[in-house]
Amino acid sequence: MEAREKIVIIGGGFAGLQLAKSLNNKRKKVMVIDKVNHHMFQPLFYQVACGRIEPSNISFPFRKIFQRSRNIQFRLTEVQRIIPEQNKIVTQEGEFTYDKLVIASGCKTNFFGNDKMEHLTFGMKNTQEAIAIRNHVLLTFEKLIIERKRSDDGNWNIVIVGSGPTGVELAGAFAEMKKDILPRDYPHMNFDDLKIILISSTEMPLGVMSEEAQEKSAQYLKELGVVFLKGEMVTDYDGDKVFMKSGKTIPSNNVIWAAGVTGNIIDGLNPGIIVRNRFKTDRYNRIVGYGNIFAIGDIAYMETPLYPAGHPQVANVAINQGKNLAKNFLKTSEKDWQQYEYKDQGSLATIGKHRAVVDLPHFKFQGFFAWYFWMFLHLMLILSVRNKLAVFFNWMWSYINRDSSLRLIIIPNKKNNTEQ
């Protein structure tokens, strides 16, 4: 009996999960390796951070996803190094061999080399970071009500750095939280001094979207009371003040960093094939210089006629690269492999209730209908029916009551391991 080819996939994000699902119950041995035990639906992290949905609603355990699979295994560990000449990877829990290796390690928050900001601000690229933001912001209000005075200006400023979809959606959600929810939870506090500040290096928010979307999103932010600082570059943060290139400073103890991402590079491959902190691949997602190592999703840098500077780091690219690579792996000959090209399916963002912007290839619209379109699309992309229903119920409850019951402060206890 012919031995089945072993494919190891590093990372279970949109790209890695799509590849694994497309190879499910096929004549391949597949191993998915990830440092967390669940797939995360990143577009809704901001709603976890604002207490609108539970983390479990957008988190999907890999072992549950592949519970009935006959050919997919999952290993919970972190990959430390690739040894390509031995077809081997080194992890915290041991070594694994492969016939084909697919790197789908995604990306992380880019702090542009500033270690201080990395430790003092909050990123939002995984479930833990989203929960940390929720805990920190809610604890700030608990602290203020005990003090019953504005002893620290920084407690009253929530600063979001970066005006892409993540930053804009966070700003809108916190602004609605300030208006509709916090006055109910803290009826004796005056939230007039609470400022939601969005710092942008560009002149308009959502710089990658159309002019119509940018103008409308700026209008929505203004309507919600968000302070939009355009053309500003954050240079430093000391835990109490945000410093900007213009010389201005903002006191804040609540700084969320949404100003860019960088690839999760894994050691062991030729540094010369790393472009913009992503692995350079050919049109088949094969890493340049390696016959059996591939990269898909945010970690892959592929130059094509339509995208000579690489594809955008969005979910649609990751999902479709995973699908295309799976189809190629299942073909009997590499001569039949299909090259990948991304067809832009549009982009969208929401800035609060009844406020959203949608750019489709041949059609652009904003407002009420765009908001419903955004909700429907994200709901359909969530994996399980149970989770779809849970998110839908939470959204409808918030829509009707302008409230949420999910503002839990959950901080793990630190065990005392000292022997008595």
Phi, psi and omega in degrees: 000133183291132180291139180281141178293137181260120179248123177255128180247120178265108178110134181243037175283202182302317184288307182297319180293319180296319178299313181297316180296325180288339178261003183298129178061027172260173183279060176219146170268122185239133174235124176259127180242128178213153180276351169238161188266014184215153171277141183241133178271089190299326182302341181252014176302323183297332179284332171293316181299331181261007176074024181269328177223158179280148177304324182294338180290337182237023178235136189227108182301133181299321182294330175288318180301318185255025184303323183257012181282143178263353187225003183247128175248154176236139176232127180267100179192170180250130180283129182258328186198148174253136174245087189296326182292342178250006184050053187219147171239147180251127179238176177295335184254010179133190183250149178227141177260164181209158166266318172230140179241132178239119178267117178228047189280356174067208182221172180228173180296136181262111178262008175054040174080002181269098183297326182296314179294326179299323183273336187257341179255171181252126170272179179212061181246001175208172185299318182299320180292321178296318178294322179298321177296313180301313179301313186295314182295316180293322177296327177299315180291325176296322178295318182294321183289332175288317180290327181055026175203158182269076183282341184222112180302329183297333179291341185258005178240118171259113185254128177243123182259118181113126185247031170283189181306318181298311181296316181294317181294321176297314181300315179296319181292318179292325178296319177292324176298317178299319185282315192256332191252310185301319178299333177283319181288326183233073188295342182261008179252145177260118185263015179299329182276352178285118181247133171260114187245123179250116182260126184233136176280347179258170182282336182227152175289163178053055185300339181271355182259181184291163178300322179299317180294319179297313182295319181291320179295322176298320178296316180297317180299319179295317179299326181276355178085015178284133176276114182257114179260106185267154176061031181247142177242125176281127181255334183196164176206129184251010182099339180239328183225143173263127181255135182240158184301329181289349183101348179286154175229152177230122175289130179195136172255005183229087183243124180248127185260112179231039190259019176142168181228161177219149186293148174275084182287137176253134183292154172121340180261165182300120180300338182293344181262012177265116180240123181054039180060034175224154179281126180285130182236166171274189184288353177256010183070016174278129180295133184303125177095357182229127185284332186232023177239129186235159174225136179224156177082210186298336184275352183264134175247107182238122177268128180226167179304321180281334182228073183293343178253021179092157181283155175294149182272076182232164186297322183298320177298312182300312182298315183286329173294322177298317179296315183294319181293321178299316178300319179294318180298331184273355178278150185286335182225141178293342177296337182265002182295146179257134175289157181258139169216138182271129172258113185300120180259007177102176179215160183204159178205151177243143182232048179107176184300127180064017180232110178205161178230137182228127174245106173260162184308323183235013186202133179232138178207160184220169172092215188303306182295322178298324179295316177294322177297317178300314181297314182299314182298314181293324179295320180291332182281342178292140193294301191262156178297319180301315181290324175302314182294321180295315179294316180300317179298314179298319179296316181293321178298315178295323181296316183285317188260351187052042184208171178209148180252022189251022183273065181268136173260108184239108180238122183296141176287146175266121181286144176266105183269006181289127180287139180277000000 
